[in-house]
Amino acid sequence: MVELPAPVAELALHQVAIRRSHAVLGRTESPWLFPGGQPGRPISAWAMGERLRKLGIRLAEARSTALFQLATELPAAAPATLPVQENE
């Protein structure tokens, strides 16, 4: 079980109410928030990426933005404690 903050929880509950796939037609007991084409399986990473691209969400840009945001939240001393990998 995963606890989600209120705005995200509302979106997740809405998705459960409207979810659809070939495997879920006529059934709603799928354990997956985004069911795939095979019964009991989640949507594939590729198919999820396609859905997001159709909505105008660019995965690489979103990932870079999220990582940059996380980096700005690190305490100033934290990067100094990270291990350094030397090129061989």
C-alpha positions in Angstrom: 0.0 0.0 0.0 1.2 3.5 -0.9 0.1 6.7 0.8 -0.3 9.6 -1.6 -0.7 13.3 -0.8 -4.3 14.5 -1.3 -4.1 16.0 -4.8 -2.3 12.9 -6.2 -4.6 10.5 -4.3 -7.6 12.2 -5.9 -6.0 11.7 -9.4 -5.2 8.1 -8.6 -8.8 7.4 -7.5 -10.1 9.0 -10.6 -7.8 6.9 -12.7 -9.0 3.7 -11.0 -12.6 4.7 -11.8 -11.9 5.3 -15.5 -9.1 2.8 -16.2 -9.4 0.8 -19.3 -7.4 -1.7 -21.4 -8.0 -4.8 -23.4 -7.5 -7.0 -20.4 -9.8 -5.0 -18.1 -12.9 -4.6 -20.3 -15.8 -5.7 -18.3 -13.7 -6.2 -15.2 -12.6 -3.8 -12.5 -10.7 -5.9 -10.0 -7.3 -5.4 -11.7 -4.6 -4.5 -9.1 -2.9 -2.2 -11.5 -3.6 1.5 -11.7 -2.6 1.4 -15.4 -3.5 -2.2 -16.5 -1.8 -3.6 -19.6 -3.0 -5.6 -22.5 -2.5 -8.9 -20.7 -4.7 -9.9 -17.8 -2.9 -9.3 -14.5 -0.1 -7.3 -16.0 0.6 -3.5 -15.8 1.0 -1.3 -18.9 4.4 -1.5 -20.5 6.9 1.3 -20.0 6.7 2.0 -23.8 2.9 2.2 -23.8 3.0 4.5 -20.8 5.6 6.7 -22.5 3.3 6.9 -25.6 0.4 8.0 -23.5 2.5 10.7 -21.8 3.8 11.9 -25.2 0.3 12.3 -26.5 -0.5 14.5 -23.5 2.6 16.6 -24.3 4.7 15.3 -21.5 8.3 14.9 -22.6 9.9 12.3 -20.3 13.6 13.3 -20.7 12.8 16.9 -20.0 10.5 16.1 -17.0 13.2 13.8 -15.6 15.9 16.4 -16.0 13.8 19.0 -14.3 12.9 16.7 -11.4 16.6 15.8 -10.9 17.6 19.5 -11.0 14.9 20.4 -8.5 16.1 17.6 -6.1 19.7 18.8 -6.5 18.7 22.3 -5.4 17.1 20.9 -2.3 20.3 19.2 -1.1 22.2 20.8 1.8 25.4 22.5 0.6 27.6 19.9 2.3 25.8 16.9 0.9 27.5 16.8 -2.6 30.9 16.8 -0.8 30.1 13.6 0.9 29.2 11.7 -2.3 31.8 9.2 -3.6 33.8 10.4 -6.6 34.2 8.0 -9.5 37.5 8.4 -11.3 37.8 7.7 -15.0 39.9 4.7 -15.8 
